Amino acid sequence: MMARLYPVLPIHPDETHRSWAARLAAFHIGAPVTELFEDMNIDPLAYALGAPDEVENRIGSPNSSRITLLGCE
């Protein structure tokens, strides 16, 4: 089972998945998002490009639809 962050911060309606990940990093580890990605074995380029496996399955937001999370509205 893959580790998940808790608590998961809600994504704001006008927020990108990249800024949301930066907020998660600041909240959980007090470091840049690059360190969070390294800790969680997330490919930063794939995440930045919005690859669904990296965005949804690695960090995942239980209160956000895929469309909202990936900014595809």
C-alpha positions as CSV (number, residue, x, y, z in Angstrom):
1,M,0.0,0.0,0.0
2,M,1.3,3.4,-1.0
3,A,1.7,6.0,1.8
4,R,-0.7,9.0,1.6
5,L,-0.4,12.4,3.2
6,Y,-2.7,13.2,6.0
7,P,-4.5,15.5,6.3
8,V,-5.0,16.1,2.6
9,L,-5.5,19.8,2.0
10,P,-8.5,20.7,-0.2
11,I,-7.7,22.1,-3.7
12,H,-9.1,25.5,-4.2
13,P,-11.4,25.9,-7.2
14,D,-9.0,28.3,-9.0
15,E,-5.8,26.4,-8.0
16,T,-3.6,24.3,-10.3
17,H,-2.4,20.9,-9.3
18,R,1.1,22.3,-9.2
19,S,0.3,25.1,-6.7
20,W,-1.7,22.6,-4.6
21,A,1.3,20.3,-4.4
22,A,3.5,23.2,-3.3
23,R,1.0,24.0,-0.5
24,L,1.1,20.3,0.6
25,A,4.9,20.4,0.7
26,A,4.9,23.6,2.7
27,F,2.3,22.2,5.2
28,H,3.6,18.7,5.6
29,I,7.4,19.0,5.4
30,G,8.1,22.8,5.4
31,A,10.2,22.3,2.3
32,P,10.0,22.9,-1.5
33,V,7.8,20.6,-3.5
34,T,10.8,19.0,-5.1
35,E,11.7,17.4,-1.7
36,L,8.1,16.2,-1.3
37,F,8.2,14.6,-4.7
38,E,11.6,13.0,-3.9
39,D,10.2,11.6,-0.6
40,M,7.1,10.2,-2.4
41,N,9.0,8.9,-5.5
42,I,7.0,11.2,-7.8
43,D,8.4,12.2,-11.2
44,P,8.3,16.0,-11.1
45,L,8.1,16.4,-14.9
46,A,5.2,13.9,-15.2
47,Y,3.4,15.7,-12.4
48,A,4.0,19.1,-13.9
49,L,2.6,17.9,-17.2
50,G,-0.4,16.6,-15.5
51,A,0.2,12.8,-16.0
52,P,-2.9,11.3,-14.2
53,D,-0.9,8.5,-12.6
54,E,1.4,11.0,-10.9
55,V,-1.3,13.5,-9.9
56,E,-4.1,11.3,-8.8
57,N,-2.5,8.1,-7.6
58,R,0.5,9.5,-5.8
59,I,-0.8,12.5,-3.9
60,G,-4.5,12.2,-4.7
61,S,-7.2,14.5,-3.5
62,P,-10.3,12.7,-2.1
63,N,-12.4,15.8,-2.5
64,S,-11.5,16.7,-6.0
65,S,-12.5,15.2,-9.3
66,R,-9.9,14.4,-11.9
67,I,-11.1,17.3,-14.0
68,T,-10.7,19.8,-11.2
69,L,-7.3,18.4,-10.1
70,L,-5.8,18.5,-13.5
71,G,-7.3,21.8,-14.4
72,C,-9.2,20.5,-17.4
73,E,-12.5,22.3,-16.8
